[in-house]
Amino acid sequence: MAKYERKVYQHGTLGMLVPGLFEGTMTVADLLKHGDWGIGTASGLDGEMILLDHVPYLAQSNGEIRILKPEEKVPFATVHFEDIKDSFKVESLTQKELEDKILADYPYKNVFFAVKIVGNFSTVKTRVVEKQTRPYKTLLQVADEQAVFESTDVSGTVIGYFAPKMFQGMAAAGYHLHFLADNKSIGGHLLDFKIKEATVHLQPFTTIEQHLPMDNQEFLNKDLDIADMHDQIQKAEG
């Protein structure tokens, strides 16, 4: 695989998590063959993965940050090799202001693209779901058991993706961003932030590689009812 092709790789789908398919189905070692940057979760929905420059950090619900071992497994993750197309500096912007600015300034509303933000943040608010054990609950039920963390005046990195609305279910439509502080004091799925000063990097993708766990019998047997999947994803990711 050429390192600099503009391709995003995803193992599993967000829609699979909705009914509770939380068991890991790909090792971290295998996942890292497909990207150096990205986001995901660990087996049992045990925390929020933040993949930064080939290092797979995991933010856990107890507030600790650790590095995932190569043999550990993920049920869902999205990764890519970095080949940044656009970069710009920003100051004093809220999360919504930045997200709106990107879509106003760049013609990317109908494509997948990666977002990386490196800099100083006035405020950061993240969430991390608690590790689940069998029998697994639904994603929406688990979202009610999340730990929420807040920090002020913190430097760090945001990594994540934008998915067009037509791909809701495969991914979370809109932005799906994770954060890790430089000093590892806070990390997780981003609920809100305000940038003090930072550089924003964008990488649009021409190709999506979707990988499904064909050797997992539980996935093959599961009836994935999409009737209210979109609503559940929106509530769980909020």
HELIX and SHEET records of a PDB file:
HELIX    1   1 LEU A   14  LEU A   17  1                                   4    
HELIX    2   2 VAL A   28  LEU A   31  1                                   4    
HELIX    3   3 GLN A   95  ASP A  105  1                                  11    
HELIX    4   4 LEU A  139  ALA A  143  1                                   5    
HELIX    5   5 LYS A  165  PHE A  167  5                                   3    
HELIX    6   6 GLN A  217  ASN A  221  1                                   5    
HELIX    7   7 MET A  229  GLU A  237  1                                   9    
SHEET    1   A 7 ILE A  65  ILE A  67  0                                        
SHEET    2   A 7 VAL A  55  ALA A  59 -1                                        
SHEET    3   A 7 GLU A  48  LEU A  52 -1                                        
SHEET    4   A 7 TRP A  37  THR A  41 -1                                        
SHEET    5   A 7 ALA A  77  HIS A  80 -1                                        
SHEET    6   A 7 LYS A   7  HIS A  11 -1                                        
SHEET    7   A 7 THR A 207  HIS A 211  1                                        
SHEET    1   B 2 MET A  26  THR A  27  0                                        
SHEET    2   B 2 LYS A  73  VAL A  74 -1                                        
SHEET    1   C 5 ASP A  86  THR A  94  0                                        
SHEET    2   C 5 GLY A 187  PRO A 204 -1                                        
SHEET    3   C 5 PHE A 113  VAL A 128 -1                                        
SHEET    4   C 5 ALA A 147  ALA A 163 -1                                        
SHEET    5   C 5 GLY A 174  ALA A 181 -1                                        
END                                                                             
